Amino acid sequence: MSETYVCPYCAAAIEREYRVQYLIRTCDECGDNGRFVHAEVAAALESVSAADLPEGWSDEPLDERLLAAVREGALDVEETKVHPEG
């Protein structure tokens, strides 16, 4: 079963046959290098209100928004874990 990972800059999705929290690679779509975040982890950001985070948060790449959400206490670190069985 393949897993989906999301580019932190342009949200392009890639599929891989392994399950990890994130992987570092260069995006084929936008050319930027960064942490492609597992789609389940990226979806956890939907529960976070921008009002709970610093100004300019929404302008940051996906991976940086996740780190800020955890650091600010707006997202529980448990919500950012990828469990082996899905």
PyMOL Python script that loads the backbone (N, CA, C, O; Angstrom):
from pymol import cmd

cmd.read_pdbstr("""\
ATOM      1  N   MET A   1       0.843  -1.177   0.000  1.00  0.00           N
ATOM      2  CA  MET A   1       0.000   0.000   0.000  1.00  0.00           C
ATOM      3  C   MET A   1       0.892   1.246   0.000  1.00  0.00           C
ATOM      4  O   MET A   1       1.847   1.331   0.772  1.00  0.00           O
ATOM      5  N   SER A   2       0.584   2.183  -0.847  1.00  0.00           N
ATOM      6  CA  SER A   2       1.408   3.385  -0.914  1.00  0.00           C
ATOM      7  C   SER A   2       0.903   4.455   0.046  1.00  0.00           C
ATOM      8  O   SER A   2      -0.268   4.480   0.423  1.00  0.00           O
ATOM      9  N   GLU A   3       1.810   5.323   0.423  1.00  0.00           N
ATOM     10  CA  GLU A   3       1.527   6.420   1.347  1.00  0.00           C
ATOM     11  C   GLU A   3       1.739   7.737   0.616  1.00  0.00           C
ATOM     12  O   GLU A   3       2.578   7.830  -0.281  1.00  0.00           O
ATOM     13  N   THR A   4       0.978   8.753   1.000  1.00  0.00           N
ATOM     14  CA  THR A   4       1.057  10.057   0.351  1.00  0.00           C
ATOM     15  C   THR A   4       1.831  11.035   1.217  1.00  0.00           C
ATOM     16  O   THR A   4       1.626  11.113   2.428  1.00  0.00           O
ATOM     17  N   TYR A   5       2.726  11.782   0.575  1.00  0.00           N
ATOM     18  CA  TYR A   5       3.523  12.817   1.229  1.00  0.00           C
ATOM     19  C   TYR A   5       3.317  14.121   0.475  1.00  0.00           C
ATOM     20  O   TYR A   5       3.172  14.122  -0.748  1.00  0.00           O
ATOM     21  N   VAL A   6       3.303  15.241   1.211  1.00  0.00           N
ATOM     22  CA  VAL A   6       2.948  16.541   0.652  1.00  0.00           C
ATOM     23  C   VAL A   6       4.137  17.501   0.703  1.00  0.00           C
ATOM     24  O   VAL A   6       4.793  17.633   1.735  1.00  0.00           O
ATOM     25  N   CYS A   7       4.406  18.167  -0.418  1.00  0.00           N
ATOM     26  CA  CYS A   7       5.477  19.163  -0.484  1.00  0.00           C
ATOM     27  C   CYS A   7       5.129  20.323   0.447  1.00  0.00           C
ATOM     28  O   CYS A   7       3.999  20.811   0.424  1.00  0.00           O
ATOM     29  N   PRO A   8       6.076  20.770   1.259  1.00  0.00           N
ATOM     30  CA  PRO A   8       5.788  21.860   2.191  1.00  0.00           C
ATOM     31  C   PRO A   8       5.606  23.208   1.506  1.00  0.00           C
ATOM     32  O   PRO A   8       5.072  24.141   2.106  1.00  0.00           O
ATOM     33  N   TYR A   9       6.041  23.317   0.268  1.00  0.00           N
ATOM     34  CA  TYR A   9       5.991  24.610  -0.425  1.00  0.00           C
ATOM     35  C   TYR A   9       4.815  24.738  -1.388  1.00  0.00           C
ATOM     36  O   TYR A   9       4.135  25.764  -1.401  1.00  0.00           O
ATOM     37  N   CYS A  10       4.570  23.707  -2.195  1.00  0.00           N
ATOM     38  CA  CYS A  10       3.529  23.830  -3.224  1.00  0.00           C
ATOM     39  C   CYS A  10       2.381  22.848  -3.047  1.00  0.00           C
ATOM     40  O   CYS A  10       1.421  22.879  -3.817  1.00  0.00           O
ATOM     41  N   ALA A  11       2.463  21.974  -2.045  1.00  0.00           N
ATOM     42  CA  ALA A  11       1.432  20.975  -1.732  1.00  0.00           C
ATOM     43  C   ALA A  11       1.322  19.873  -2.788  1.00  0.00           C
ATOM     44  O   ALA A  11       0.328  19.147  -2.812  1.00  0.00           O
ATOM     45  N   ALA A  12       2.320  19.737  -3.655  1.00  0.00           N
ATOM     46  CA  ALA A  12       2.331  18.616  -4.594  1.00  0.00           C
ATOM     47  C   ALA A  12       2.429  17.323  -3.792  1.00  0.00           C
ATOM     48  O   ALA A  12       3.128  17.265  -2.780  1.00  0.00           O
ATOM     49  N   ALA A  13       1.736  16.299  -4.240  1.00  0.00           N
ATOM     50  CA  ALA A  13       1.724  15.027  -3.525  1.00  0.00           C
ATOM     51  C   ALA A  13       2.559  13.992  -4.274  1.00  0.00           C
ATOM     52  O   ALA A  13       2.563  13.941  -5.504  1.00  0.00           O
ATOM     53  N   ILE A  14       3.263  13.169  -3.500  1.00  0.00           N
ATOM     54  CA  ILE A  14       4.005  12.042  -4.060  1.00  0.00           C
ATOM     55  C   ILE A  14       3.584  10.792  -3.303  1.00  0.00           C
ATOM     56  O   ILE A  14       3.084  10.879  -2.182  1.00  0.00           O
ATOM     57  N   GLU A  15       3.781   9.648  -3.906  1.00  0.00           N
ATOM     58  CA  GLU A  15       3.451   8.366  -3.293  1.00  0.00           C
ATOM     59  C   GLU A  15       4.735   7.583  -3.049  1.00  0.00           C
ATOM     60  O   GLU A  15       5.636   7.571  -3.888  1.00  0.00           O
ATOM     61  N   ARG A  16       4.807   6.935  -1.902  1.00  0.00           N
ATOM     62  CA  ARG A  16       5.929   6.071  -1.570  1.00  0.00           C
ATOM     63  C   ARG A  16       5.383   4.811  -0.900  1.00  0.00           C
ATOM     64  O   ARG A  16       4.276   4.816  -0.363  1.00  0.00           O
ATOM     65  N   GLU A  17       6.161   3.740  -0.936  1.00  0.00           N
ATOM     66  CA  GLU A  17       5.728   2.455  -0.389  1.00  0.00           C
ATOM     67  C   GLU A  17       6.076   2.279   1.086  1.00  0.00           C
ATOM     68  O   GLU A  17       5.897   1.184   1.619  1.00  0.00           O
ATOM     69  N   TYR A  18       6.556   3.296   1.749  1.00  0.00           N
ATOM     70  CA  TYR A  18       6.894   3.197   3.166  1.00  0.00           C
ATOM     71  C   TYR A  18       6.149   4.269   3.943  1.00  0.00           C
ATOM     72  O   TYR A  18       5.636   5.225   3.362  1.00  0.00           O
ATOM     73  N   ARG A  19       6.093   4.107   5.250  1.00  0.00           N
ATOM     74  CA  ARG A  19       5.288   4.955   6.117  1.00  0.00           C
ATOM     75  C   ARG A  19       6.180   5.596   7.174  1.00  0.00           C
ATOM     76  O   ARG A  19       6.590   4.938   8.131  1.00  0.00           O
ATOM     77  N   VAL A  20       6.478   6.876   7.000  1.00  0.00           N
ATOM     78  CA  VAL A  20       7.263   7.645   7.955  1.00  0.00           C
ATOM     79  C   VAL A  20       6.581   8.997   8.146  1.00  0.00           C
ATOM     80  O   VAL A  20       5.671   9.348   7.395  1.00  0.00           O
ATOM     81  N   GLN A  21       7.014   9.743   9.139  1.00  0.00           N
ATOM     82  CA  GLN A  21       6.420  11.050   9.429  1.00  0.00           C
ATOM     83  C   GLN A  21       6.675  12.046   8.302  1.00  0.00           C
ATOM     84  O   GLN A  21       5.773  12.770   7.879  1.00  0.00           O
ATOM     85  N   TYR A  22       7.896  12.068   7.832  1.00  0.00           N
ATOM     86  CA  TYR A  22       8.252  12.957   6.721  1.00  0.00           C
ATOM     87  C   TYR A  22       9.487  12.411   6.021  1.00  0.00           C
ATOM     88  O   TYR A  22      10.191  11.556   6.559  1.00  0.00           O
ATOM     89  N   LEU A  23       9.744  12.910   4.822  1.00  0.00           N
ATOM     90  CA  LEU A  23      10.969  12.583   4.112  1.00  0.00           C
ATOM     91  C   LEU A  23      11.497  13.856   3.463  1.00  0.00           C
ATOM     92  O   LEU A  23      10.731  14.756   3.119  1.00  0.00           O
ATOM     93  N   ILE A  24      12.795  13.916   3.303  1.00  0.00           N
ATOM     94  CA  ILE A  24      13.420  15.110   2.738  1.00  0.00           C
ATOM     95  C   ILE A  24      13.784  14.822   1.287  1.00  0.00           C
ATOM     96  O   ILE A  24      14.453  13.837   0.973  1.00  0.00           O
ATOM     97  N   ARG A  25      13.324  15.708   0.419  1.00  0.00           N
ATOM     98  CA  ARG A  25      13.610  15.543  -1.008  1.00  0.00           C
ATOM     99  C   ARG A  25      13.372  16.851  -1.738  1.00  0.00           C
ATOM    100  O   ARG A  25      12.837  17.805  -1.174  1.00  0.00           O
ATOM    101  N   THR A  26      13.777  16.881  -2.998  1.00  0.00           N
ATOM    102  CA  THR A  26      13.509  18.024  -3.863  1.00  0.00           C
ATOM    103  C   THR A  26      12.217  17.752  -4.617  1.00  0.00           C
ATOM    104  O   THR A  26      12.025  16.666  -5.164  1.00  0.00           O
ATOM    105  N   CYS A  27      11.345  18.729  -4.643  1.00  0.00           N
ATOM    106  CA  CYS A  27      10.043  18.587  -5.288  1.00  0.00           C
ATOM    107  C   CYS A  27      10.193  18.629  -6.808  1.00  0.00           C
ATOM    108  O   CYS A  27      10.861  19.509  -7.351  1.00  0.00           O
ATOM    109  N   ASP A  28       9.571  17.679  -7.479  1.00  0.00           N
ATOM    110  CA  ASP A  28       9.592  17.650  -8.939  1.00  0.00           C
ATOM    111  C   ASP A  28       8.765  18.790  -9.534  1.00  0.00           C
ATOM    112  O   ASP A  28       9.008  19.211 -10.664  1.00  0.00           O
ATOM    113  N   GLU A  29       7.794  19.287  -8.777  1.00  0.00           N
ATOM    114  CA  GLU A  29       6.900  20.335  -9.279  1.00  0.00           C
ATOM    115  C   GLU A  29       7.494  21.735  -9.126  1.00  0.00           C
ATOM    116  O   GLU A  29       7.568  22.485 -10.100  1.00  0.00           O
ATOM    117  N   CYS A  30       7.920  22.094  -7.906  1.00  0.00           N
ATOM    118  CA  CYS A  30       8.365  23.471  -7.652  1.00  0.00           C
ATOM    119  C   CYS A  30       9.883  23.619  -7.566  1.00  0.00           C
ATOM    120  O   CYS A  30      10.399  24.735  -7.638  1.00  0.00           O
ATOM    121  N   GLY A  31      10.608  22.498  -7.411  1.00  0.00           N
ATOM    122  CA  GLY A  31      12.064  22.544  -7.364  1.00  0.00           C
ATOM    123  C   GLY A  31      12.657  22.856  -6.003  1.00  0.00           C
ATOM    124  O   GLY A  31      13.879  22.864  -5.853  1.00  0.00           O
ATOM    125  N   ASP A  32      11.804  23.117  -4.992  1.00  0.00           N
ATOM    126  CA  ASP A  32      12.313  23.401  -3.651  1.00  0.00           C
ATOM    127  C   ASP A  32      12.634  22.104  -2.921  1.00  0.00           C
ATOM    128  O   ASP A  32      12.035  21.062  -3.187  1.00  0.00           O
ATOM    129  N   ASN A  33      13.585  22.183  -2.003  1.00  0.00           N
ATOM    130  CA  ASN A  33      13.978  21.045  -1.196  1.00  0.00           C
ATOM    131  C   ASN A  33      13.401  21.222   0.194  1.00  0.00           C
ATOM    132  O   ASN A  33      13.505  22.301   0.776  1.00  0.00           O
ATOM    133  N   GLY A  34      12.793  20.172   0.733  1.00  0.00           N
ATOM    134  CA  GLY A  34      12.230  20.292   2.071  1.00  0.00           C
ATOM    135  C   GLY A  34      11.679  18.988   2.595  1.00  0.00           C
ATOM    136  O   GLY A  34      11.847  17.929   1.991  1.00  0.00           O
ATOM    137  N   ARG A  35      11.013  19.088   3.736  1.00  0.00           N
ATOM    138  CA  ARG A  35      10.413  17.934   4.401  1.00  0.00           C
ATOM    139  C   ARG A  35       9.019  17.697   3.838  1.00  0.00           C
ATOM    140  O   ARG A  35       8.089  18.451   4.123  1.00  0.00           O
ATOM    141  N   PHE A  36       8.882  16.653   3.042  1.00  0.00           N
ATOM    142  CA  PHE A  36       7.570  16.242   2.554  1.00  0.00           C
ATOM    143  C   PHE A  36       6.884  15.537   3.717  1.00  0.00           C
ATOM    144  O   PHE A  36       7.394  14.543   4.234  1.00  0.00           O
ATOM    145  N   VAL A  37       5.747  16.044   4.121  1.00  0.00           N
ATOM    146  CA  VAL A  37       5.051  15.576   5.314  1.00  0.00           C
ATOM    147  C   VAL A  37       4.004  14.537   4.926  1.00  0.00           C
ATOM    148  O   VAL A  37       3.292  14.698   3.935  1.00  0.00           O
ATOM    149  N   HIS A  38       3.919  13.461   5.724  1.00  0.00           N
ATOM    150  CA  HIS A  38       2.895  12.442   5.487  1.00  0.00           C
ATOM    151  C   HIS A  38       1.532  13.123   5.487  1.00  0.00           C
ATOM    152  O   HIS A  38       1.283  14.006   6.307  1.00  0.00           O
ATOM    153  N   ALA A  39       0.655  12.726   4.585  1.00  0.00           N
ATOM    154  CA  ALA A  39      -0.652  13.368   4.425  1.00  0.00           C
ATOM    155  C   ALA A  39      -1.478  13.349   5.710  1.00  0.00           C
ATOM    156  O   ALA A  39      -2.206  14.303   5.981  1.00  0.00           O
ATOM    157  N   GLU A  40      -1.378  12.284   6.504  1.00  0.00           N
ATOM    158  CA  GLU A  40      -2.126  12.227   7.769  1.00  0.00           C
ATOM    159  C   GLU A  40      -1.627  13.285   8.749  1.00  0.00           C
ATOM    160  O   GLU A  40      -2.417  13.898   9.467  1.00  0.00           O
ATOM    161  N   VAL A  41      -0.334  13.492   8.774  1.00  0.00           N
ATOM    162  CA  VAL A  41       0.245  14.507   9.656  1.00  0.00           C
ATOM    163  C   VAL A  41      -0.163  15.897   9.169  1.00  0.00           C
ATOM    164  O   VAL A  41      -0.528  16.759   9.968  1.00  0.00           O
ATOM    165  N   ALA A  42      -0.099  16.106   7.864  1.00  0.00           N
ATOM    166  CA  ALA A  42      -0.506  17.395   7.295  1.00  0.00           C
ATOM    167  C   ALA A  42      -1.968  17.691   7.612  1.00  0.00           C
ATOM    168  O   ALA A  42      -2.324  18.841   7.870  1.00  0.00           O
ATOM    169  N   ALA A  43      -2.810  16.674   7.595  1.00  0.00           N
ATOM    170  CA  ALA A  43      -4.235  16.853   7.873  1.00  0.00           C
ATOM    171  C   ALA A  43      -4.484  17.311   9.309  1.00  0.00           C
ATOM    172  O   ALA A  43      -5.499  17.949   9.588  1.00  0.00           O
ATOM    173  N   ALA A  44      -3.568  16.991  10.215  1.00  0.00           N
ATOM    174  CA  ALA A  44      -3.727  17.419  11.612  1.00  0.00           C
ATOM    175  C   ALA A  44      -3.753  18.937  11.725  1.00  0.00           C
ATOM    176  O   ALA A  44      -4.335  19.472  12.669  1.00  0.00           O
ATOM    177  N   LEU A  45      -3.141  19.631  10.790  1.00  0.00           N
ATOM    178  CA  LEU A  45      -3.129  21.100  10.820  1.00  0.00           C
ATOM    179  C   LEU A  45      -4.518  21.699  10.621  1.00  0.00           C
ATOM    180  O   LEU A  45      -4.762  22.842  11.007  1.00  0.00           O
ATOM    181  N   GLU A  46      -5.422  20.936  10.025  1.00  0.00           N
ATOM    182  CA  GLU A  46      -6.778  21.435   9.790  1.00  0.00           C
ATOM    183  C   GLU A  46      -7.504  21.747  11.092  1.00  0.00           C
ATOM    184  O   GLU A  46      -8.440  22.548  11.106  1.00  0.00           O
ATOM    185  N   SER A  47      -7.081  21.122  12.182  1.00  0.00           N
ATOM    186  CA  SER A  47      -7.732  21.351  13.475  1.00  0.00           C
ATOM    187  C   SER A  47      -7.186  22.576  14.199  1.00  0.00           C
ATOM    188  O   SER A  47      -7.696  22.951  15.255  1.00  0.00           O
ATOM    189  N   VAL A  48      -6.156  23.199  13.643  1.00  0.00           N
ATOM    190  CA  VAL A  48      -5.500  24.332  14.295  1.00  0.00           C
ATOM    191  C   VAL A  48      -6.053  25.644  13.753  1.00  0.00           C
ATOM    192  O   VAL A  48      -6.127  25.853  12.542  1.00  0.00           O
ATOM    193  N   SER A  49      -6.435  26.516  14.665  1.00  0.00           N
ATOM    194  CA  SER A  49      -6.911  27.845  14.286  1.00  0.00           C
ATOM    195  C   SER A  49      -5.717  28.780  14.120  1.00  0.00           C
ATOM    196  O   SER A  49      -4.828  28.819  14.970  1.00  0.00           O
ATOM    197  N   ALA A  50      -5.703  29.526  13.028  1.00  0.00           N
ATOM    198  CA  ALA A  50      -4.617  30.484  12.796  1.00  0.00           C
ATOM    199  C   ALA A  50      -4.552  31.512  13.915  1.00  0.00           C
ATOM    200  O   ALA A  50      -3.492  32.085  14.166  1.00  0.00           O
ATOM    201  N   ALA A  51      -5.668  31.752  14.588  1.00  0.00           N
ATOM    202  CA  ALA A  51      -5.704  32.715  15.690  1.00  0.00           C
ATOM    203  C   ALA A  51      -4.868  32.245  16.878  1.00  0.00           C
ATOM    204  O   ALA A  51      -4.443  33.058  17.699  1.00  0.00           O
ATOM    205  N   ASP A  52      -4.629  30.931  16.973  1.00  0.00           N
ATOM    206  CA  ASP A  52      -3.844  30.369  18.075  1.00  0.00           C
ATOM    207  C   ASP A  52      -2.339  30.420  17.816  1.00  0.00           C
ATOM    208  O   ASP A  52      -1.550  30.004  18.664  1.00  0.00           O
ATOM    209  N   LEU A  53      -1.944  30.918  16.667  1.00  0.00           N
ATOM    210  CA  LEU A  53      -0.538  30.891  16.282  1.00  0.00           C
ATOM    211  C   LEU A  53      -0.021  32.282  15.953  1.00  0.00           C
ATOM    212  O   LEU A  53      -0.809  33.202  15.737  1.00  0.00           O
ATOM    213  N   PRO A  54       1.301  32.444  15.912  1.00  0.00           N
ATOM    214  CA  PRO A  54       1.893  33.766  15.672  1.00  0.00           C
ATOM    215  C   PRO A  54       1.489  34.356  14.316  1.00  0.00           C
ATOM    216  O   PRO A  54       1.136  33.633  13.384  1.00  0.00           O
ATOM    217  N   GLU A  55       1.551  35.663  14.237  1.00  0.00           N
ATOM    218  CA  GLU A  55       1.251  36.360  12.985  1.00  0.00           C
ATOM    219  C   GLU A  55       2.205  35.885  11.891  1.00  0.00           C
ATOM    220  O   GLU A  55       3.391  35.678  12.147  1.00  0.00           O
ATOM    221  N   GLY A  56       1.701  35.714  10.697  1.00  0.00           N
ATOM    222  CA  GLY A  56       2.512  35.258   9.583  1.00  0.00           C
ATOM    223  C   GLY A  56       2.639  33.754   9.484  1.00  0.00           C
ATOM    224  O   GLY A  56       3.277  33.242   8.564  1.00  0.00           O
ATOM    225  N   TRP A  57       2.039  33.042  10.422  1.00  0.00           N
ATOM    226  CA  TRP A  57       2.131  31.587  10.465  1.00  0.00           C
ATOM    227  C   TRP A  57       1.657  30.962   9.158  1.00  0.00           C
ATOM    228  O   TRP A  57       2.294  30.042   8.645  1.00  0.00           O
ATOM    229  N   SER A  58       0.571  31.442   8.626  1.00  0.00           N
ATOM    230  CA  SER A  58      -0.004  30.827   7.429  1.00  0.00           C
ATOM    231  C   SER A  58       0.862  31.030   6.186  1.00  0.00           C
ATOM    232  O   SER A  58       0.654  30.362   5.173  1.00  0.00           O
ATOM    233  N   ASP A  59       1.823  31.940   6.255  1.00  0.00           N
ATOM    234  CA  ASP A  59       2.717  32.181   5.119  1.00  0.00           C
ATOM    235  C   ASP A  59       3.912  31.230   5.100  1.00  0.00           C
ATOM    236  O   ASP A  59       4.650  31.180   4.117  1.00  0.00           O
ATOM    237  N   GLU A  60       4.102  30.480   6.176  1.00  0.00           N
ATOM    238  CA  GLU A  60       5.243  29.568   6.294  1.00  0.00           C
ATOM    239  C   GLU A  60       4.977  28.269   5.533  1.00  0.00           C
ATOM    240  O   GLU A  60       3.821  27.922   5.295  1.00  0.00           O
ATOM    241  N   PRO A  61       6.039  27.545   5.146  1.00  0.00           N
ATOM    242  CA  PRO A  61       5.860  26.237   4.512  1.00  0.00           C
ATOM    243  C   PRO A  61       5.170  25.265   5.474  1.00  0.00           C
ATOM    244  O   PRO A  61       5.213  25.448   6.691  1.00  0.00           O
ATOM    245  N   LEU A  62       4.548  24.253   4.926  1.00  0.00           N
ATOM    246  CA  LEU A  62       3.797  23.269   5.704  1.00  0.00           C
ATOM    247  C   LEU A  62       4.593  22.704   6.870  1.00  0.00           C
ATOM    248  O   LEU A  62       4.077  22.645   7.986  1.00  0.00           O
ATOM    249  N   ASP A  63       5.826  22.291   6.647  1.00  0.00           N
ATOM    250  CA  ASP A  63       6.612  21.683   7.718  1.00  0.00           C
ATOM    251  C   ASP A  63       6.875  22.667   8.851  1.00  0.00           C
ATOM    252  O   ASP A  63       6.866  22.279  10.020  1.00  0.00           O
ATOM    253  N   GLU A  64       7.107  23.927   8.523  1.00  0.00           N
ATOM    254  CA  GLU A  64       7.340  24.943   9.551  1.00  0.00           C
ATOM    255  C   GLU A  64       6.047  25.261  10.314  1.00  0.00           C
ATOM    256  O   GLU A  64       6.090  25.537  11.513  1.00  0.00           O
ATOM    257  N   ARG A  65       4.903  25.224   9.631  1.00  0.00           N
ATOM    258  CA  ARG A  65       3.617  25.437  10.315  1.00  0.00           C
ATOM    259  C   ARG A  65       3.356  24.329  11.327  1.00  0.00           C
ATOM    260  O   ARG A  65       2.857  24.587  12.422  1.00  0.00           O
ATOM    261  N   LEU A  66       3.696  23.093  10.959  1.00  0.00           N
ATOM    262  CA  LEU A  66       3.535  21.976  11.894  1.00  0.00           C
ATOM    263  C   LEU A  66       4.407  22.166  13.126  1.00  0.00           C
ATOM    264  O   LEU A  66       3.940  21.993  14.252  1.00  0.00           O
ATOM    265  N   LEU A  67       5.661  22.517  12.921  1.00  0.00           N
ATOM    266  CA  LEU A  67       6.568  22.733  14.052  1.00  0.00           C
ATOM    267  C   LEU A  67       6.071  23.869  14.942  1.00  0.00           C
ATOM    268  O   LEU A  67       6.105  23.753  16.167  1.00  0.00           O
ATOM    269  N   ALA A  68       5.614  24.955  14.346  1.00  0.00           N
ATOM    270  CA  ALA A  68       5.107  26.092  15.120  1.00  0.00           C
ATOM    271  C   ALA A  68       3.862  25.706  15.904  1.00  0.00           C
ATOM    272  O   ALA A  68       3.707  26.114  17.055  1.00  0.00           O
ATOM    273  N   ALA A  69       2.979  24.932  15.302  1.00  0.00           N
ATOM    274  CA  ALA A  69       1.745  24.522  15.978  1.00  0.00           C
ATOM    275  C   ALA A  69       2.057  23.684  17.213  1.00  0.00           C
ATOM    276  O   ALA A  69       1.414  23.849  18.250  1.00  0.00           O
ATOM    277  N   VAL A  70       3.028  22.794  17.114  1.00  0.00           N
ATOM    278  CA  VAL A  70       3.426  21.976  18.265  1.00  0.00           C
ATOM    279  C   VAL A  70       4.113  22.850  19.308  1.00  0.00           C
ATOM    280  O   VAL A  70       3.808  22.752  20.496  1.00  0.00           O
ATOM    281  N   ARG A  71       5.025  23.691  18.878  1.00  0.00           N
ATOM    282  CA  ARG A  71       5.774  24.571  19.788  1.00  0.00           C
ATOM    283  C   ARG A  71       4.833  25.496  20.565  1.00  0.00           C
ATOM    284  O   ARG A  71       5.049  25.737  21.752  1.00  0.00           O
ATOM    285  N   GLU A  72       3.799  26.012  19.909  1.00  0.00           N
ATOM    286  CA  GLU A  72       2.856  26.942  20.539  1.00  0.00           C
ATOM    287  C   GLU A  72       1.768  26.226  21.336  1.00  0.00           C
ATOM    288  O   GLU A  72       0.946  26.873  21.984  1.00  0.00           O
ATOM    289  N   GLY A  73       1.759  24.894  21.291  1.00  0.00           N
ATOM    290  CA  GLY A  73       0.770  24.130  22.043  1.00  0.00           C
ATOM    291  C   GLY A  73      -0.594  24.054  21.373  1.00  0.00           C
ATOM    292  O   GLY A  73      -1.567  23.633  22.000  1.00  0.00           O
ATOM    293  N   ALA A  74      -0.680  24.452  20.113  1.00  0.00           N
ATOM    294  CA  ALA A  74      -1.951  24.410  19.387  1.00  0.00           C
ATOM    295  C   ALA A  74      -2.212  23.027  18.792  1.00  0.00           C
ATOM    296  O   ALA A  74      -3.335  22.723  18.389  1.00  0.00           O
ATOM    297  N   LEU A  75      -1.185  22.200  18.740  1.00  0.00           N
ATOM    298  CA  LEU A  75      -1.292  20.852  18.193  1.00  0.00           C
ATOM    299  C   LEU A  75      -0.503  19.919  19.094  1.00  0.00           C
ATOM    300  O   LEU A  75       0.663  20.174  19.395  1.00  0.00           O
ATOM    301  N   ASP A  76      -1.137  18.842  19.521  1.00  0.00           N
ATOM    302  CA  ASP A  76      -0.487  17.860  20.371  1.00  0.00           C
ATOM    303  C   ASP A  76       0.505  17.059  19.530  1.00  0.00           C
ATOM    304  O   ASP A  76       0.194  16.663  18.407  1.00  0.00           O
ATOM    305  N   VAL A  77       1.680  16.827  20.064  1.00  0.00           N
ATOM    306  CA  VAL A  77       2.713  16.090  19.335  1.00  0.00           C
ATOM    307  C   VAL A  77       2.210  14.704  18.923  1.00  0.00           C
ATOM    308  O   VAL A  77       2.658  14.169  17.909  1.00  0.00           O
ATOM    309  N   GLU A  78       1.299  14.120  19.681  1.00  0.00           N
ATOM    310  CA  GLU A  78       0.743  12.808  19.331  1.00  0.00           C
ATOM    311  C   GLU A  78       0.010  12.855  17.995  1.00  0.00           C
ATOM    312  O   GLU A  78      -0.050  11.853  17.284  1.00  0.00           O
ATOM    313  N   GLU A  79      -0.546  14.011  17.653  1.00  0.00           N
ATOM    314  CA  GLU A  79      -1.274  14.159  16.393  1.00  0.00           C
ATOM    315  C   GLU A  79      -0.336  14.227  15.193  1.00  0.00           C
ATOM    316  O   GLU A  79      -0.784  14.163  14.048  1.00  0.00           O
ATOM    317  N   THR A  80       0.953  14.355  15.449  1.00  0.00           N
ATOM    318  CA  THR A  80       1.920  14.445  14.356  1.00  0.00           C
ATOM    319  C   THR A  80       2.664  13.136  14.132  1.00  0.00           C
ATOM    320  O   THR A  80       3.577  13.077  13.309  1.00  0.00           O
ATOM    321  N   LYS A  81       2.289  12.102  14.846  1.00  0.00           N
ATOM    322  CA  LYS A  81       2.957  10.809  14.700  1.00  0.00           C
ATOM    323  C   LYS A  81       2.252   9.964  13.648  1.00  0.00           C
ATOM    324  O   LYS A  81       1.027   9.986  13.529  1.00  0.00           O
ATOM    325  N   VAL A  82       3.040   9.227  12.898  1.00  0.00           N
ATOM    326  CA  VAL A  82       2.516   8.285  11.919  1.00  0.00           C
ATOM    327  C   VAL A  82       2.649   6.905  12.533  1.00  0.00           C
ATOM    328  O   VAL A  82       3.752   6.459  12.851  1.00  0.00           O
ATOM    329  N   HIS A  83       1.531   6.237  12.698  1.00  0.00           N
ATOM    330  CA  HIS A  83       1.546   4.919  13.325  1.00  0.00           C
ATOM    331  C   HIS A  83       1.737   3.841  12.258  1.00  0.00           C
ATOM    332  O   HIS A  83       1.214   3.969  11.151  1.00  0.00           O
ATOM    333  N   PRO A  84       2.478   2.787  12.577  1.00  0.00           N
ATOM    334  CA  PRO A  84       2.853   1.773  11.589  1.00  0.00           C
ATOM    335  C   PRO A  84       1.688   1.171  10.805  1.00  0.00           C
ATOM    336  O   PRO A  84       1.826   0.901   9.611  1.00  0.00           O
ATOM    337  N   GLU A  85       0.582   0.963  11.434  1.00  0.00           N
ATOM    338  CA  GLU A  85      -0.538   0.301  10.763  1.00  0.00           C
ATOM    339  C   GLU A  85      -1.546   1.263  10.167  1.00  0.00           C
ATOM    340  O   GLU A  85      -2.541   0.827   9.588  1.00  0.00           O
ATOM    341  N   GLY A  86      -1.312   2.562  10.294  1.00  0.00           N
ATOM    342  CA  GLY A  86      -2.241   3.544   9.724  1.00  0.00           C
ATOM    343  C   GLY A  86      -3.316   3.836  10.660  1.00  0.00           C
ATOM    344  O   GLY A  86      -4.197   4.641  10.358  1.00  0.00           O
TER     345      GLY A  86
END
""", "prot")
cmd.dss("prot")
cmd.show_as("cartoon", "prot")
cmd.util.cbc("prot")
cmd.orient("prot")
